[in-house]
């Protein structure tokens, strides 16, 4: 049981017969290899290499998951604001412990850093080749006041230029914002035991559609992610399957009835989840 993204020592630990490692850390290097960028090549990497490994490793390990960190450019800058929504759906529905890097809940973008503002020793020692990490480490944007509500003095790194419009206080007022999507996802995960403790089962799908189930006892949750740039339909062999949308990436499809199939929009790839009680009755989350 190994993944080429992990250091050799970690891989050796996972391959040990006892397999007693209780916590595995899957960081942005692993996520970077997945289909988050809407690239067919990246999606193929997920299907061929990552998904089979993920299905096996998380049956014995509680993985800590994240999409971004202090060494990588901001997620919303790398993949765009719409894809950041599907990244949120993926992060919060996978098995393991989801971890947010500060600012991801409001889609903070990479900040421009002037030469005289550089603090990162990497960039100072080797300037001009884009390895500086200051742009993803700027102060949290709490509100539109001076210094973005982060402090009452000039902070160590500059505030991003968009802070007056893109901040926690502004997004709290917008129920359709990424901030509220994360709040709904956290609440949904807390209230659905299948997402917190259930098994992970990848499902066969065509095109750039990612499907997997989380299941525990009588509760079953289906997650459908459109990783591509075109609309895509999800259909099931059992035409008697039915469900109800519980959650969507733009919070505009909750309560929608679904029977045998449903459509996922383009531009913002979507995630659908279904809870299943007895065999055919599905309550369903979708976007």
ABEGO torsion letter per residue (X at the ends): XBBAABBAAAAAAAABAAGABABBBBBAAAAAABAAAGBAAAAAAAAAAAAAAAAAAAAABBBBBBABBAABBBAAAAAEAAAAAAAAAAAAABBEBBBBBBGAAAGBBBBBBBAAABABAAAAABBGAGABAAAAABBBBABABBGGGABABBBABBBBAAAAABBAAAAAABAABAAAAAAAAAAAAAABAAAAABBBBBBBBBEABBBBBBBBEABBBBBBBBABABBBBBBBABAABBBBBABBAAGAABGBBBBGBBBBBBGBBBBBBBBBBBAABBBBBBX
